[in-house]
Amino acid sequence: MKILFVLPNETIKSNFKKFVKWLNIKFVFGFGKSLAFPILTALMPPTQDVEFIEGGHNEIDYNKDYDLVGITAVTRYSPLAYEIADEFRKRGVKVVMGGWHASALPEEAKQHADSVVIGEAEDTWPILIKDLKNGTLKPFYQPVRPVDVKNIPNPQMKIFPRNNRSSVQATRGCPYKCEFCSMACVKFRNQFRMRPINDVIEDIIDIPNKGFFFIDNSLTVNPNYSIELFKQMKDLNKRFYAYGNIDVLNKNKELLKSAQEAGCFSWFVGFDSICQESLDNVKKVSNKVKNYISSIKNIHDHGISVMGSFIFGFDYDTIDVFNKTDDFIRKSELDIPVFYVLTPFPGSLIFNRLDREGRIFTKDWSKYDLSHVVFKPKNMTVEELENNFRNFCIQQYSFSRNLNRMINGIKFGPNIFLNIAIMNNYSMLNNWF
């Protein structure tokens, strides 16, 4: 059986962007990718012929002979995913769709696919493959219980190009229920589970790159587990990014020390807002604005940089949120800031609320890219949010701001300094081109 896995994406258009991305892959550790397809590959007999393509129509040969095409896409790329699926189905090829968007809107996805996998696929994928061989493919496949993480196989990263093999998952699920999180649409995803540490170590060793991403929703949910994991990573000579919640990183020095000794380059923190009312309104219970600056200093004191994300457009946000965020970034010496427009992804609690309130004015999914406004804000006009966001990003990624962050990053040593330089200048190029 010949299977094609497709991850719809846009091709980087600027040669400058391509160069910076190459620098990051060559000298840091590349960009983390979803482990969905490597795990699905591992669930099938090794005799299966599996191919992986990332991109759009130009990267795909629709005339090649495939028995099955599996497609997963985030919301912004779902229109492209549907086009790709339709092209294959015109040629009589069976198409299966999955991922966050398809799980949130399975009936929509089914219009473009022979079958839709809803939620976690480890238990349902082998059944789907068996049904395909027997000619009894069902329209929908959904797990009846949370996946036992002890049974998650070692991902077959060989389907990726060598320089993209940079993702590891130690835990599954998130117990928090932030209103804007797209995970809310997936059954069992709020059940936090920890993989056996030996299995995680095996996955890390299997990665040829020196560095990688932990793609876990948060490695601070169970600090004791993460501390033990980091201790066992200490002699692996790796470096990594990890997502964490600021409340734990603010007070757990043992976690920070063990992370640094294991090779942690940077903690990625969702600060989300410097307005406490906005955080409380969307049930971001782990964040207290009054502790932000001390938390960043605490992480810096352990020799680790901080990548922090901010979201604009919450109901308590007024136009002055941009100036306040700018002031915070200056005072905190945040190393790598990342900015998003609030995006109510299908299946999230905030999508359901804003839809009920009649505030979502477009369901053109290609606009759900974290930089377009797709709903009516409460304390700004659509134009005010869009224009202020765009100008804010240009300001934050100006040459002088990036240079200042690079100078501040010298204290971390050459590797982290280089990463800070690459990530900030890549963001600058994204705004220029």
URVEN-V529205 format. One record per residue. N is the residue number from 0. RES is the residue in one letter. NEAR is the number of other ideal C-beta (glycine too) atoms within 8 Angstrom. Layout:
N RES NEAR
N RES NEAR
This chain:
0 M 9
1 K 10
2 I 14
3 L 13
4 F 16
5 V 14
6 L 14
7 P 12
8 N 8
9 E 8
10 T 8
11 I 7
12 K 6
13 S 8
14 N 5
15 F 9
16 K 13
17 K 9
18 F 8
19 V 12
20 K 11
21 W 8
22 L 10
23 N 15
24 I 12
25 K 7
26 F 7
27 V 13
28 F 12
29 G 12
30 F 9
31 G 9
32 K 9
33 S 8
34 L 10
35 A 10
36 F 13
37 P 12
38 I 14
39 L 12
40 T 13
41 A 10
42 L 9
43 M 12
44 P 4
45 P 4
46 T 3
47 Q 10
48 D 6
49 V 11
50 E 10
51 F 11
52 I 10
53 E 7
54 G 11
55 G 11
56 H 7
57 N 6
58 E 8
59 I 11
60 D 4
61 Y 7
62 N 4
63 K 6
64 D 4
65 Y 11
66 D 9
67 L 13
68 V 15
69 G 14
70 I 17
71 T 14
72 A 14
73 V 8
74 T 13
75 R 10
76 Y 12
77 S 14
78 P 9
79 L 12
80 A 16
81 Y 11
82 E 9
83 I 15
84 A 14
85 D 9
86 E 11
87 F 12
88 R 12
89 K 6
90 R 8
91 G 4
92 V 10
93 K 10
94 V 15
95 V 14
96 M 18
97 G 13
98 G 11
99 W 13
100 H 15
101 A 17
102 S 13
103 A 14
104 L 9
105 P 11
106 E 6
107 E 6
108 A 14
109 K 12
110 Q 7
111 H 11
112 A 14
113 D 8
114 S 15
115 V 14
116 V 15
117 I 12
118 G 11
119 E 12
120 A 13
121 E 11
122 D 11
123 T 12
124 W 13
125 P 9
126 I 9
127 L 14
128 I 10
129 K 8
130 D 10
131 L 12
132 K 7
133 N 6
134 G 5
135 T 5
136 L 9
137 K 8
138 P 6
139 F 9
140 Y 12
141 Q 9
142 P 13
143 V 4
144 R 6
145 P 9
146 V 13
147 D 6
148 V 11
149 K 7
150 N 7
151 I 11
152 P 8
153 N 8
154 P 11
155 Q 11
156 M 9
157 K 4
158 I 11
159 F 10
160 P 5
161 R 7
162 N 9
163 N 10
164 R 12
165 S 14
166 S 12
167 V 12
168 Q 13
169 A 13
170 T 16
171 R 11
172 G 12
173 C 11
174 P 8
175 Y 12
176 K 9
177 C 8
178 E 11
179 F 12
180 C 11
181 S 11
182 M 10
183 A 11
184 C 10
185 V 13
186 K 7
187 F 12
188 R 11
189 N 11
190 Q 8
191 F 11
192 R 11
193 M 9
194 R 13
195 P 8
196 I 11
197 N 6
198 D 11
199 V 13
200 I 12
201 E 9
202 D 12
203 I 12
204 I 7
205 D 7
206 I 12
207 P 4
208 N 11
209 K 6
210 G 12
211 F 14
212 F 12
213 F 12
214 I 10
215 D 11
216 N 8
217 S 11
218 L 12
219 T 11
220 V 10
221 N 8
222 P 10
223 N 6
224 Y 11
225 S 14
226 I 11
227 E 9
228 L 14
229 F 14
230 K 10
231 Q 8
232 M 12
233 K 9
234 D 4
235 L 10
236 N 5
237 K 12
238 R 9
239 F 14
240 Y 13
241 A 12
242 Y 13
243 G 12
244 N 13
245 I 15
246 D 10
247 V 12
248 L 16
249 N 10
250 K 6
251 N 10
252 K 8
253 E 8
254 L 14
255 L 13
256 K 9
257 S 13
258 A 14
259 Q 11
260 E 9
261 A 14
262 G 12
263 C 13
264 F 13
265 S 13
266 W 15
267 F 11
268 V 14
269 G 11
270 F 11
271 D 11
272 S 15
273 I 10
274 C 12
275 Q 9
276 E 7
277 S 14
278 L 12
279 D 8
280 N 10
281 V 12
282 K 9
283 K 12
284 V 5
285 S 8
286 N 14
287 K 8
288 V 10
289 K 5
290 N 10
291 Y 14
292 I 9
293 S 8
294 S 12
295 I 13
296 K 9
297 N 12
298 I 13
299 H 11
300 D 6
301 H 11
302 G 7
303 I 15
304 S 15
305 V 13
306 M 14
307 G 13
308 S 13
309 F 13
310 I 12
311 F 16
312 G 11
313 F 12
314 D 8
315 Y 10
316 D 14
317 T 7
318 I 8
319 D 6
320 V 13
321 F 11
322 N 7
323 K 10
324 T 12
325 D 11
326 D 8
327 F 12
328 I 10
329 R 7
330 K 7
331 S 10
332 E 9
333 L 11
334 D 11
335 I 13
336 P 10
337 V 9
338 F 11
339 Y 11
340 V 13
341 L 11
342 T 11
343 P 13
344 F 13
345 P 12
346 G 12
347 S 15
348 L 10
349 I 11
350 F 12
351 N 8
352 R 9
353 L 11
354 D 10
355 R 6
356 E 6
357 G 5
358 R 8
359 I 11
360 F 7
361 T 6
362 K 5
363 D 7
364 W 11
365 S 9
366 K 9
367 Y 11
368 D 8
369 L 7
370 S 6
371 H 9
372 V 10
373 V 12
374 F 11
375 K 6
376 P 13
377 K 7
378 N 8
379 M 12
380 T 6
381 V 10
382 E 6
383 E 10
384 L 14
385 E 11
386 N 8
387 N 12
388 F 14
389 R 8
390 N 8
391 F 13
392 C 11
393 I 9
394 Q 9
395 Q 11
396 Y 12
397 S 9
398 F 6
399 S 6
400 R 10
401 N 13
402 L 8
403 N 8
404 R 14
405 M 12
406 I 7
407 N 9
408 G 13
409 I 7
410 K 5
411 F 11
412 G 7
413 P 5
414 N 10
415 I 13
416 F 12
417 L 10
418 N 13
419 I 15
420 A 11
421 I 13
422 M 11
423 N 13
424 N 10
425 Y 12
426 S 11
427 M 12
428 L 12
429 N 9
430 N 8
431 W 6
432 F 7
